[in-house]
Amino acid sequence: MQVAGFIMGIFAILGMLFGLIPFLGWSNWLVIPFAGVGLIISIVGVAISKRGGIGIAGIVLCLIALLISIPRLVIGGGIF
C-alpha cells in the first residue's frame, strides 16, 4: 500500500504542477480528490507496516499537492 500511495503522490504532484499553468487551474478539481485518496492509502500503508520509508514520502507528496492546489483553486475562483 505504501508504494501505491507514493505513486499516487507523484501523479498528484505532476497534476498540481500542471494546474499552476494559467487557465489550467481547473485540473485541481481532479488533483484534490486524487491526492486525498493517495494520502489515505499512504497513511494506512505506514500504519499497517509500522515502518516509514516510501509511505512517508507518499504522505509528504500528497500533502504538498493538497496544500498548494486547494488555495490555487480558491484564488482562481474554482475555474482558473
Secondary structure, 3 states (H helix, E strand, C coil): CHHHHHHHHHHHHHHHHHHCCCCCHHHHHHHHHHHHHHHHHHHHHHHHHCCCCHHHHHHHHHHHHHHHHHHHHHHCCCCC
